């Protein structure tokens, strides 16, 4: 069993005018990632900032290669999203 834990810092490029708008954008992105990749995802930092967010992501796979592929696909999915930009990210993959 392989566990992958990661975080992704985002800039909300849609220019939300309130925290409510920002949360709508982040929730939509989280829901799409969760549905497409079957991972656990949550906003873990910057909840009170209008233009940034940090997402925490966890997934369990059968091997390291699969974990790396899914992590890369999640990053590519976010890069293709129109309303956010990736500022920084990191994933840790561990065997258990």
N, C-alpha and C positions, 0 to 999 in steps of 0.2 A: 504494500500500500504506500502511495506517495501523497504527501500533503503539500499543497502550494498556498502560500499566504502572500498577499501583496497589497500595495497601496498605490493609488493614482491621484496626483494632485491635478485639479482642473481649474481652468479659467473659463468663466461663463461669458462667452463672446456675444450672446444675444442682448446684453446690457439690460438686465432686469431692473425694474424701477422699484422693486420691493423684495423683501425676503420671501413673500408668498410666491411671487413669480419665479424667483430663483429655485425655491423648493419644488415647484411644478416641473421645471426643466430637469432638475436632478432626479426627482422621483420617476419621471418618464424614462430617463436614461437607465436608471437602476432596474426598473421593471423590464425593459427590453433586454438588458444584459442577462438578468436572472432567467428570463424565459428562453432565450436563445442558447445560453451556455450551461444552464443548470448549476449555477454557483451561488454561494451565499455572498451577499453584497450589502454594505451599509455605508451611510455617510458617517465618517468617524472624526472629522475635524472641520473647522471653518464653518460650522453651522450658522453662525451669526454674521457672516460676511456676505455681501450681496453678489460679489463677482468671482468668488472662488469656493471650491469644495474639495474635500479629500475623501475618496472612497476606499474602503477596505474590502478585499475580496479573498475568499477562501474556497478551495476546491480539493476534492479527493479523487485520485486517479489510480490506475493500476501500474503505471510506470512513469519514469521521469520525462520521457519523450512526449507522451500524451499531455502531461501537465504543462510542458513548455509550449506545445502547439496551442493549447487552449488559452494560455496566458497571452501568447502572441496574437491570437485571433481577437481576444477581448480588446487589446490595445489598438488593433487595426479597426475594429468596429467603432471604437470611440473616436479615432482619428477621422473616420468618415462621417461622424455626426456633425451636423451643421452648427449646433448651438454651443459647443464646448471645444476647448483646446487642451491638450495634455501639457502641463507644465513640467512634471517630473513623475517618475514611477519606479517601483522596485518590486520584484517578486523573489521569494525564497522558496526553494523546493527541497523537501526533506523526505528521506525514506523512513518508513516505520514498519 
